Amino acid sequence: MARTVAKKSTGKKRAAGPFEDILKVARVLSSSTVPERVIETVLTHLCERLGKRARCALLEGSDLRLRFWAGEHSCPVGGLKINKNSIVWDVVKKGKPVNLTDARQADHFIHTLAAPINIKSIIPLSYLDPVTNQEKRLGALIVDSGNERVPVSREDFEYLQVIGELISAVAGRVELTRELLQSWRRQEEILMETAHYFRNSIAVIGGFSSRMAKLTTDKELVEKAVHLHEEVKVLEEHLARFERYMSIRSPGSGRRKELKFLEVD
């Protein structure tokens, strides 16, 4: 292990380097599982660090819409749908980051914003589904300097790609958590339905065995009916314990308790 030598402070605050920034952003991303909060914080950080505008477009069904932004924009961009023939859509579809340093590189694309900015960096956001092993597209991170049209440096472009990967990781984690919770809820519904039908079935058997024990005069048949009725009662007790464990409605309880899941903060 390398020895760390403590240096005397000069009183001046040293500017954070790109690696320290990445660690800072990683801590932000890992501290919350709310995509909105994470993206807003990261975009603000990018805006302050790079002195540029930053915005994020997310896939919503078949549309790609601007949902988050930081820095000065000449018009409202919240909810703005990205043009299908824009370079942003092209980057999202191809999954390859692009750093436009010459205005002519995007001349053949249609721009979404009223004031087209050709000089910008576009980072696709996606994650790998561990179940299907397929890449799922999320959207894109877009950074530019507005009307100043100052290109993103090579170093900052590399930095933005790492930030894009971090955003994709946390967004993918949230999406997988959501799918897992949906699966759990569906399993709960199936268990509730199964318990309901099972209770109805054993209730019919229990009622029949009880009536048979009272009406028949055959001693052997009475004993069998009583024994069957006792077995049904045991099954009902097991089912009642199962229902209490699942915290679902039990006959006669008068209320329903919801099964509590892990919540995403």
N, C-alpha and C positions, 0 to 999 in steps of 0.2 A: 504494500500500500504506500502510495506517495505521501511524503510528509508535507503538511500544509504550513506555510510560514505566514504568521499574522503580520500584516502591514499596518503601519500607523496611518490613521485617517488624515486626509488633507483638508477635510471640511467640505469638499466638493462631492456632490452626489454623482456617481458614475452612471452614465446612460446604460440602460439594460441592453444587452446584446440579443441577437435573434434566438439563441438557444434558451436564454433566460425567459424571453417572451413566450417561447413555445411551452416551457414548463409552467409558466403562469396561466396560459390559456388551457393547458391540459388539466390544471387544478380546477379551473372554473368549470370545465366540461365534466369532470368526474364528481364535482360537488353537487350537481343537480341533474335530475332526469326530466326536467321540463324543457322541451326543445325551444319554446319561445324565449324563455329567460336566457338560455344558453346562447342562442343565436344573437339576441339583442346585445348581450354583454360582449360577445366576441366581435361583432361589427363595430361597436363603439370603440373597442380596443384597437382594431385595425385602423379606424379613421384617425384616432389620436396618434398612433405610432407611425403610420405611413404618410399622414397629412393628405389623405385621399378619401374619396367617397367609397362607401362599401354598401352593397345590398345583396339580398339573398332571394332567389326565386325558387319556389317549391312546386313540385308536381301535385296537382289536385285533379285526380281522374285523368282526363286527356289534356288538361290545360296546365300551363306553366305560368304561375302568377308571382309577382313581386309581393312579398309579405313583410320583409324587414329591411331597414335601411339606416344608414348613419351618414352624416355629412349633409351639405346643402344641395338640394335638388330644386330645379326651377319650377317643377310642377309636382302635384301630389302623385305618389307612385304606389301607395298602398292598394293592393288588390289588382293592380294593373296586369292585364293578360299579355304575356310575351308573344309577339308575332311568330307564327309557325315557321316563317322563312327567315328568321333572325339568326345571327351567329350564335346566340345563346342557346337556342334550341339545337342547333347543329352540334355544339359542344356536348350538350346533355345526351344526345342520341349516340354520338361517337364515343363518349366517355374519356376524351383526351383533353387535358388543360391547354389553353391557348393564351399566349401573351402577344397582343397586337401592339407593335411599336411603330407601325407605318399605317397611316389612314387608308391607304389603297388596299390593304389586306382584307378589309371588310366591305369594299365598294359593291360587291355583287350580292350582299345581303340586305334585307329590309330591316330598318331600325324600328324599335318599339317606342322609344322616347321621342318627344317632339323635337328636342335638340339632340340630334345624333352625335354620339361620341365614339369615334373609331378606335381611339387609343385606350386600351383597357386590357385587364387580365380576366379570364373566365375559367373558373375551376369547377369541374363537374362534381356533384355530391352523390355518392352511392355507397352501398354496403353489400356484403356477401351474406346471403341467407344460409345459415349453417345446416338447415334442414334439407333444402332443395339444392344447395351449393350453386345457386344462381345469383347473379348480380341484380340488385334492385336499385333502380334510379330514384334519387330523391329530389334533385334540382341542381342549382348552380350558385356559386359564390362569384360575385362580380365586383371588381375594384377598378376605379378610374379616378382621374384628377379633374373631371368636369371639363369646363371650357378651357382650362389651362393646357389640356392635352399633353401632359408630361408622362412619358412612358414609365411603366413599372420596371424597375431595374431587375437584372437577372437574379440577384441575391434575394430581392423581395418576392419575385415570382416563385422561387424555390420555397421561400418561407410560406407563401400563400397556399402552396400545394400541401404542405404539412398541416396547416390550419384546416384546410378542406378535408383532409383525412380524419382529423380529430373531430370535426363537426359531424362527418358521416358516421363515425364510430358511435358517438353518443345518440345520434338520431336513429341509427339502426338498432341500438340497444333498446331505445324506447319503443320502437315499432315491434320488436320481437317480444318485449314485455307485454305490450298491448295484445298481441296475438295469443300469448300464453294465457293471459287473463280471460280472453274470450273463450279459449279452449276449456279452462277450468269452469267457467260459468255454464258452458254447454254440458259438461260432465255433471255438474250439479243438477241441471234440469233433467238429465236422463235418470240420475239417481232418485230424484223426487218423483218422477213419473213411475219408475219401477216400484218404489216403496208404496205409492198410491194404489197401483194395480195389484200388488202383492197383498196389501192389507184388505182390499175388497175380496180377493179370492179366499183368503183364510177366514174372513168374516162369514162368508157363505158356508164354508165347511164347518165352522164352529157353530153356526146357527142350526145347520142341518143335524149335526151330531147331538146337540142339546135336545132338539125336538124328538129325535129318534129315541133317545134314552128315556124320555118321558112317556112316549106313546107305545113303545113295544113291550110285550109281556115276556119275550124270550130273554131269559136270564143271561145267556152267553152273548146275545146281541147287545143287551144293555151294557154289559161290561166293556165290549168293544167300543160302543158309542161313547161311554164315559172316558175310556182311555184316549180315544181320538180327540175328544173335547179338551182333555188336559194337555195333549200335545199342541193343539191349536193355541191354547192359552200361553204355553211356553213360547211358541213362535211369535205371538203378539207382544210378549214382553221383550223378546229380542228385537223386534221391529221398533218398539217404542224407544229402546235404548239407542238404536241406530238413528232414529229420527232426532232424538235429543242431541246426539253427537253431530249430526248434520245441521242442527238448528233450523229445521223446517217445521211447517205446521203439523201438529199432531191432532187427531180428532178430539174435540172437546177442549182444546187448549185456548181457543178464542183469539189467538194472535199468531203472527208469523215473525220469526226471528231470522234476519238475513245472515247468510254465511259471510263472514268477514274475510276479505282477500287482502293480500299485500297491496298497499296503495302506493301509487307513484306520486311523490311529492312535487 
